[in-house]
């Protein structure tokens, strides 16, 4: 049992702007290039938590409101995400979108 997880973001997986923030206006989805390892593409609603959640990738978790109000300074601070990394999680991913990768790599195959 874990308690007091901090919620960073709740969103829709189908939204094309789900990884866009105030500082990073790039249109990109929350799913990284190539999908999450051992999970795939996020198509449903998602919740982004701080830290880790124990168990397998697709485990169902139950969240509930805390019984006692949190009063610490860390708990009460406003969360402002500046950047969400959507580079590939396989190998050394460095591109945030497939358009960025195509622009850098250029044409890889000659069309017959």
N, C-alpha and C positions, 0 to 999 in steps of 0.2 A: 504494500500500500504506500502510495506516495501522495503528498499533499502540497498545496500551494504552487501549482504549475502556473507559469505566466503565459497568457495567451497573446501571441504576437499578431495573428491575423486569422480571420475566418473569411473564406471565399468560395466561389464556384469554380470548379475545374474546367468547365466549358467556356469560361470567360476569356476572351483574347487578351485582356489587359490585367489578368490576375496577378502578374508579377511586377506591374508598374507601380512606382512610388512617386512621391513629390519631387525627389531629386533625380531619379532615373526615369525619364519619360518614354523609354523604349517600349514599343508594343510587344510584349512577350507573355507566354503562358507560364504557369507555375511549374510545369513539367520540364526538366532539363533536356537538352539534346540527347536523344537516344533513350529517354525514359529513366526512371529510378531503377537502380540495380535490384533484381529479385522482386520488383513490384510492377513496373511498367508505366503506363501513361495515366495521369490523374484525370478522370472524366467526371467524377462526382464532386460534391462539396467537400472542402477540406478545412482543417484547422492547423495552424502553425503554432507549436508550443516551444518554449525555451527549454533546452536540455534534452534529455533522452527519455524515451518511453520503453520500458522493458518488454521483451517478448518478440514474437515474429512480426514481420512487416505488416501483415494483414489482420493482426489481432484487433478485436473490437475492444475499445476502451470506454469507460463510463466516466463522465465528468459531472460534477455537481457543484453547486455554490457552497462556499466554505461556511461552516456553522459559526465561526467567530470572525469578526471583521479584522482584516489585516491593517495594521497601523504603522508598520515600519516605513522608513523613507524609501527603501528600494521597492516595496510593494506599491506605493502610492504614486511613483513617478510615471509620467505619460510615456508611452512607447511610440517612437517615431522611426520607422524603418527607412533607411536611406537607400539600400540596395539589396536586391534578392538575386543571388547567384544562380543562373540557369545554364551554366556550362555543363558539358558532359561529365558524368560521374564515373565513366569508364576511362581509364588512362589519364592523360594529361589534357583535359578539356580546357580550351582557352577562348572559345567563341560563345557568346551569349544567345545568338539567334542563328538560324540556318541561313538567313540572308547575309549576315555578317561573314559567315564562313564561306559562302559562295563568292562574295565580293573579294575576299582575300585570296582564295585558292584559284579563282578564275575558272576557265573551262578545262576540265580534266580529260574528257574524251572527245575525240574528233568525230563529228557527225558524218556518217557516210552518205 
